[in-house]
Amino acid sequence: MNPAGARFCGACGAPLEREGLLSLAFLLVTAAALIIAAGGAFLLLLFASPPGPVPLVPIAGREPRLTLIEPHAGRSASVATGVSSDGSVVVGYSFNASGSGPFFWARWDLSAQRAFRWSQDAGITDIGPGSARTWAHAVSADGRWVVGGFYTGARRWHPYRWSAAEGLSDLGTLGIDWADALDVSADGRVVVGASYTPGPSPGWAVYAFRWTPEEGMRALGTLPGYRFSHALGVSADGTIVVGETNRGPAPAWNESEAWIWTPAAGMRGLGVLPPWGSSSARAVSDDGSTVIGLLFNDHDYADWAQYPHRAFRWRADTGMQDLGTLGGERTAVFHALTRDGGMVFGRSQTPSGEWRAFRWTPEKGIEDLNRLYDKAIPSGWVLREVMDCSPDGRYLVGWAEGPGGLLRAFLLDTGGVSP
């Protein structure tokens, strides 16, 4: 989904503009740092290091450092939405924007969105056919496969799976040309998302799907009493899918409930944590034990995120728990949780309404990443959100804001040691 946590328009999974979905994601650093040009990106090494590119090889206990990924294709801003297991590959998209604020999504122009895959060795690789609008939501564990959506025409978009070797493959739809791929399994062979399909009144429906090369796109249905569904996350082995189901149609997609799906048990609702009215599952840990998502009350999809909302963590042994805030009224998550769900990352507001990237653990609760890694963040820059992380929690990607409202995708190598 998009950075605002905005709702799906049904078939896409891309950022919402009154009619569509386009999932979002997002940058950092400058100043007193060694800047090394690296094929479309700048490595901002915040600690002394030898000349030349520094390999992203896991070294236990290394000092934290930041990599700033510049936008491509002439755009002014960039966002990172996915990272490979070893931190060597980052995916996301470039777009036009400046600044953020409490409701930053209203200031983002996604009409010229363009997906990318970045690596230290190759720099930025553009993803998409021709000049079509494209976006990336996730990447496989080895960095080979990227999934997201692309425009096939005016107000029409399809899900894709892409690799450098095979290019972009259109995954099709469930019958209507509005669909999006929102997550991918570790090996890249299972893709999940949502698609419009012909249905009862008003003549269409939206269903979560699970796609494999062998079976193609398969609708997962809905919970009893609900009309629509969206799949937002998948486990590493591709057997567990999570998402949301809705009673209300577009544009509200209201009265939602988080769910978890397995081939054996089908779709099972996770409920809603009072006093909230709705829940939405956004991601599941690699081992399938932990689900993260959002708690909110029912408002139109274009403005519900402006109201108070929280992030949750669910496990079979603990049930659903509110992760709290950094003092404000809103906390949100995308795909960032570790292999066993022991750490969760996202964005949360301070009492002033400022968004700050956070880390949550059962032992310490919610913490501001800007405080935990303050020595790696130069003056004038703020980590706004973590969108994804490596299974061990060492590599974090998302977006940050710098001087003058600059927005850049970032890769934070935490060094492998928790502060």
C-alpha positions in Angstrom: 0.0 0.0 0.0 1.0 3.6 -0.1 3.0 5.4 2.5 -0.1 7.1 3.9 -1.5 3.7 4.6 -4.3 4.7 2.2 -6.8 2.1 1.2 -6.8 0.1 -2.0 -9.1 1.3 -4.8 -9.7 -2.3 -5.3 -7.6 -3.6 -8.1 -4.4 -2.0 -7.9 -2.1 -1.8 -5.0 -0.6 1.4 -6.1 -0.9 4.9 -4.7 -4.4 6.2 -4.3 -5.6 9.1 -6.3 -9.3 9.2 -5.8 -9.6 6.2 -8.1 -6.7 4.0 -7.9 -4.1 2.3 -5.7 -0.5 2.7 -5.9 1.4 1.3 -3.0 3.9 3.7 -1.7 7.3 3.8 -0.1 10.6 6.2 0.6 15.4 8.6 2.0 18.3 10.2 3.7 21.6 12.1 4.4 24.2 14.6 3.4 26.8 16.7 5.2 30.2 15.8 6.9 30.2 12.6 4.9 32.2 11.0 2.1 30.0 11.1 -1.0 30.7 8.4 -3.5 28.9 8.3 -6.9 27.7 4.8 -7.6 25.6 4.4 -10.7 22.6 6.6 -9.9 23.1 6.5 -6.1 25.3 8.2 -3.6 26.9 6.3 -0.8 27.0 8.6 2.2 29.5 7.0 4.4 29.1 8.6 7.7 32.3 7.1 9.1 35.8 7.1 7.7 36.4 4.5 5.0 38.9 3.9 2.2 38.2 5.4 -1.2 36.0 3.5 -3.7 32.7 1.7 -3.2 32.3 -0.1 0.1 30.9 -3.6 -0.4 27.6 -4.4 1.4 29.1 -7.6 2.9 27.8 -8.4 6.4 30.4 -7.6 8.9 29.2 -8.1 12.5 29.5 -5.0 14.6 30.4 -2.5 11.8 29.4 1.1 12.4 26.0 2.1 10.9 26.0 3.8 7.5 23.5 5.2 5.1 23.1 5.0 1.4 21.2 7.7 -0.4 19.6 6.6 -3.6 19.0 9.4 -6.0 15.8 9.6 -8.1 16.1 8.5 -11.8 14.3 9.3 -15.0 14.3 13.0 -14.3 12.1 12.8 -11.2 12.7 14.8 -8.1 12.1 12.3 -5.3 12.6 8.6 -4.6 11.3 6.0 -2.2 12.5 2.5 -1.3 9.9 -0.2 -0.7 11.9 -3.5 -0.7 15.4 -4.9 0.1 17.1 -8.2 -0.5 18.2 -10.5 2.4 21.8 -9.4 2.2 21.1 -5.7 1.6 22.7 -5.7 -1.8 19.5 -4.9 -3.8 16.9 -2.2 -3.1 13.7 -1.6 -5.1 11.3 1.3 -5.1 10.2 4.2 -7.4 11.0 7.7 -8.4 8.4 10.4 -8.6 7.9 14.2 -8.2 7.5 15.7 -4.7 9.0 18.1 -2.3 8.5 18.1 1.5 6.3 16.0 3.7 4.3 17.2 6.7 1.7 15.4 8.8 -0.3 14.5 5.7 2.6 14.1 3.3 0.8 12.0 0.7 -1.3 15.0 -0.4 2.0 16.6 -1.6 3.2 13.7 -3.6 2.6 13.6 -7.4 2.6 10.0 -8.5 1.4 10.6 -12.0 4.9 10.2 -13.3 5.9 7.4 -11.0 8.7 5.1 -12.3 9.9 1.8 -10.7 13.6 1.0 -10.1 16.0 -1.7 -9.0 19.2 -0.5 -7.4 22.4 -2.4 -6.5 25.8 -1.0 -5.5 27.4 -2.8 -8.5 24.9 -1.8 -11.2 23.4 1.3 -9.9 19.8 2.1 -10.9 17.9 0.0 -13.4 14.7 1.4 -14.7 11.7 -1.0 -14.7 8.8 -0.7 -17.0 7.7 -0.7 -20.6 8.2 2.5 -22.6 7.2 5.5 -20.6 4.4 3.9 -18.7 3.8 4.7 -15.1 5.3 1.9 -13.0 5.9 1.2 -9.3 7.7 -1.6 -7.3 6.3 -3.0 -4.0 8.7 -5.9 -3.1 11.7 -7.9 -4.1 12.7 -11.6 -3.7 15.2 -12.6 -1.0 18.0 -12.9 -3.6 17.2 -9.6 -5.2 16.4 -11.2 -8.6 12.6 -10.8 -8.8 10.7 -7.5 -8.5 6.9 -7.2 -8.3 4.6 -4.2 -8.6 2.2 -2.6 -11.1 2.3 -0.8 -14.4 -0.2 1.2 -16.4 -1.5 -0.5 -19.6 -3.6 2.5 -20.7 -5.7 5.3 -19.3 -7.0 4.2 -15.9 -5.9 0.6 -16.4 -3.0 -1.1 -14.6 -1.7 -4.7 -14.3 0.6 -6.5 -11.9 4.0 -7.6 -13.1 7.0 -9.8 -12.1 10.3 -8.5 -13.4 13.9 -9.7 -13.6 16.9 -8.4 -15.4 17.2 -11.6 -17.3 13.6 -12.0 -18.3 12.3 -8.5 -18.3 8.7 -7.6 -17.3 6.0 -10.2 -17.3 2.3 -9.2 -17.2 0.6 -11.4 -14.6 -2.9 -10.7 -15.9 -6.0 -9.9 -13.9 -9.2 -11.7 -12.7 -11.2 -10.2 -15.5 -11.0 -6.4 -15.2 -7.9 -4.3 -16.0 -7.3 -3.0 -12.5 -4.8 -5.2 -10.6 -1.6 -4.9 -8.6 1.1 -7.2 -7.2 1.9 -6.3 -3.6 4.3 -8.9 -2.3 6.5 -11.8 -3.3 7.8 -15.0 -1.7 11.6 -15.4 -0.9 12.2 -17.4 -4.1 10.1 -15.1 -6.3 7.7 -17.9 -7.4 4.6 -16.8 -5.4 3.1 -13.3 -5.9 0.1 -11.9 -4.0 -2.1 -8.8 -4.6 -5.6 -7.8 -5.6 -7.6 -7.6 -8.8 -11.0 -6.3 -9.9 -13.2 -9.0 -11.4 -16.8 -9.1 -12.8 -19.3 -9.6 -10.0 -22.7 -8.8 -8.5 -24.0 -5.3 -8.0 -22.4 -2.9 -8.7 -21.2 -5.2 -11.5 -17.7 -5.9 -10.1 -15.8 -7.2 -7.1 -12.2 -7.1 -5.8 -10.5 -10.2 -4.6 -7.1 -11.0 -3.1 -5.1 -13.3 -5.4 -2.2 -15.7 -5.2 -0.2 -16.2 -8.4 2.4 -18.9 -9.3 4.0 -19.8 -12.6 2.2 -23.2 -12.6 -1.3 -22.1 -11.5 -1.4 -18.5 -12.7 -3.7 -16.1 -10.8 -6.1 -17.6 -8.2 -8.7 -15.7 -6.3 -8.6 -16.3 -2.5 -12.2 -15.2 -1.8 -13.4 -13.2 1.2 -14.4 -13.8 4.9 -18.1 -14.7 5.5 -20.2 -11.5 5.5 -17.6 -9.4 3.6 -17.7 -8.4 -0.1 -14.1 -7.7 -1.1 -10.5 -8.6 -0.2 -6.9 -7.5 -0.8 -3.8 -9.6 -0.2 -0.9 -7.5 1.1 1.8 -9.9 2.4 3.1 -13.4 1.9 5.5 -15.6 4.0 8.9 -16.6 2.7 7.8 -20.0 1.5 4.7 -18.6 -0.1 2.2 -20.7 1.8 0.8 -18.0 4.2 -0.9 -14.9 2.8 -2.3 -12.0 4.8 -4.5 -9.0 3.9 -7.8 -7.2 4.5 -11.4 -7.9 3.6 -14.1 -5.2 3.3 -17.8 -4.8 3.5 -18.0 -1.4 1.9 -17.1 -0.8 -1.8 -14.9 1.8 -3.4 -14.1 4.5 -2.6 -14.5 3.8 1.1 -13.4 0.2 1.4 -14.7 0.5 4.9 -15.6 -2.0 7.7 -12.4 -4.0 7.2 -10.9 -7.0 9.0 -7.4 -8.4 8.8 -7.1 -12.0 7.7 -4.6 -14.8 7.4 -4.8 -17.5 4.7 -3.2 -21.0 4.3 -3.9 -23.7 1.6 -5.2 -26.0 4.3 -7.4 -23.7 6.4 -8.3 -21.0 3.8 -9.0 -17.5 5.0 -9.4 -16.8 8.8 -10.2 -13.4 10.3 -7.9 -11.9 12.9 -10.6 -9.7 14.4 -10.3 -6.0 15.5 -8.8 -4.7 18.6 -11.2 -2.4 20.5 -11.9 0.5 20.5 -10.9 0.5 16.8 -13.5 -0.3 14.2 -11.4 -1.9 11.5 -8.1 -3.8 11.0 -5.9 -4.5 8.0 -3.0 -7.0 7.8 0.0 -5.6 5.8 2.7 -8.2 6.2 3.6 -11.6 7.7 7.0 -12.7 9.0 9.1 -15.0 6.9 8.3 -17.9 9.3 4.6 -17.2 9.2 4.3 -16.7 13.0 3.7 -12.9 13.2 1.4 -10.6 11.3 1.6 -6.8 11.4 -1.0 -4.3 10.2 -3.2 -1.3 10.9 -6.0 -0.4 13.3 -8.3 2.5 12.3 -11.9 3.7 12.3 -14.1 3.8 9.2 -13.6 6.9 7.0 -13.4 7.4 3.3 -10.2 6.0 1.8 -9.0 9.5 0.7 -9.0 10.9 4.3 -9.2 8.1 6.9 -5.5 8.2 7.3 -5.8 11.8 8.6 -7.6 10.4 11.6 -5.9 8.5 14.5 -4.7 5.1 13.6 -2.3 2.5 15.0 -0.1 -0.4 14.0 -0.6 -3.8 15.4 1.4 -7.0 15.9 -0.5 -10.4 16.0 0.7 -13.8 17.1 -1.3 -16.9 17.9 0.0 -16.8 21.5 -0.4 -13.1 22.2 -3.3 -12.1 19.9 -3.4 -8.6 18.5 -1.5 -5.8 20.3 -1.3 -2.1 19.7 2.3 -1.0 19.1 1.7 2.5 20.5 3.1 5.8 19.1 6.0 8.2 19.6 3.6 10.5 21.4 1.3 11.4 18.5 -2.0 10.0 17.2 -0.8 7.8 14.3 1.5 4.8 13.7 1.7 2.8 10.5 3.6 -0.2 9.0 4.3 -1.6 5.5 6.4 -4.8 5.1 9.1 -4.3 7.7 9.4 -7.0 10.3 12.1 -9.6 11.0 12.2 -13.3 10.2 10.4 -14.3 13.4 8.6 -11.0 14.0 10.8 -10.0 16.9 11.4 -6.5 15.5 8.9 -4.3 13.6 9.7 -1.1 11.8 7.5 1.7 10.3 6.5 5.3 10.9 4.9 7.1 13.9 4.0 10.6 14.8 5.4 12.7 17.6 3.2 15.0 19.7 3.8 17.8 17.1 2.5 15.6 14.2 6.0 15.0 12.8 6.5 11.5 11.2 9.6 9.6 12.5 10.8 6.1 11.6 10.5 3.7 14.5 11.7 0.3 15.7 9.5 -1.8 18.0 10.5 -4.8 20.1 8.6 -6.7 22.9 11.4 -5.7 25.3 11.7 -2.0 24.6 8.5 -1.1 22.9 8.5 1.7 20.2 11.7 3.7 19.7 12.7 6.5 17.4 15.3 5.3 14.9 16.6 8.9 14.6 17.7 8.6 18.2 19.0 5.1 18.0 21.2 5.9 15.0 21.7 9.7 15.6 25.5 9.4 14.9 24.7 8.1 11.4 22.3 10.9 10.5 23.7 14.3 9.5 22.2 17.5 10.6 19.1 18.5 8.6 18.0 15.0 7.7 15.2 12.9 9.3 14.3 9.2 8.7 10.6 9.4 8.1 9.6 5.8 7.5 11.0 2.2 7.2 9.2 0.3 4.5 11.1 -3.0 4.5 13.9 -4.8 6.3 16.2 -7.8 5.8 15.1 -10.9 7.7 17.7 -10.3 10.4 16.8 -6.6 10.8 20.3 -5.4 9.8 19.3 -3.6 6.6 16.4 -1.1 6.6 15.0 0.8 3.6 12.5 3.6 3.3 12.4 7.3 2.8 13.9 10.3 4.5 13.6 14.1 4.3 16.5 16.5 4.0 17.2 20.2 3.7 14.7 22.1 1.5 12.2 19.2 1.6 14.4 16.8 -0.4 13.0 13.3 -0.4 15.3 10.3 -1.0 15.1 6.5 -0.8 17.6 5.2 1.8 19.4 2.0 2.8 20.5 1.9 6.4 23.0 -0.7 7.3 22.7 -0.8 11.1 25.9 -2.7 11.4 24.3 -5.8 12.8 24.5 -4.7 16.4 21.3 -3.4 18.1 21.9 -0.1 19.9 
